[in-house]
Amino acid sequence: MDNFFKKHSKKLNSIALILMLAIPFLLYSAAMHGLIFQVKILLVLMIGTMLYVLIKG
């Protein structure tokens, strides 16, 4: 798995940055429309993205 992260680190870092910028807006939109399931999914995705950045960033 470390080999995968080393090989694709540039792409993964770019994707993580884009996700960290986009998820809060999607989260706000889902919360305003009362979509509880989507809010939970987006929160899990945000937590995963932040953990990835903290560990591998």
N, C-alpha and C positions, 0 to 999 in steps of 0.2 A: 504494500500500500504506500509506503514511503517513496518507492520508485515512481509511482503514479503521480504523487504530489510534486516530486522534483521535476518530472518531465513536463507537467502541465501547470506549473506554478504561476506563470504570467497570466494565462487564461483564467485560472481560478481566482486570482486576485482581482482581475478586472470584473469578472462576474460578481464577486462578493461586493465590490464597490458599487456596482450598478444596483444590486439587490438592496444594499443598505440605504441607497438614495430613494429607491422606488417603493419599498415595502411600507414606510410610514404613510405615504399618500394612499396606497391601496388599503391599508389598515383603517385609516380615517374614513374613507369612502364606505367600506364594509360596515363600520360601526355606525355611521350616520343612517345607513339603510336598514339597520337591525339584523344583519346577517351574522348570527352568532357563530355558526360553524366555520364560516370563512374567516372571521376574526380569530378564532382559535388556531386555525391552520396558519394564518399569516403570523401570529405570535410565535408559533413553533418555528416557522421558517426564519423569522427575525432572530430568535435565540440561537438557532443553528448557525446562521450567518455570522453573528457576533462571536460565537465560540470559535468558529473557523478562523476568523480574523485574529482573535486573541492568541490562539494556539499556533497557527501557521503563518500569520501575518508578519 
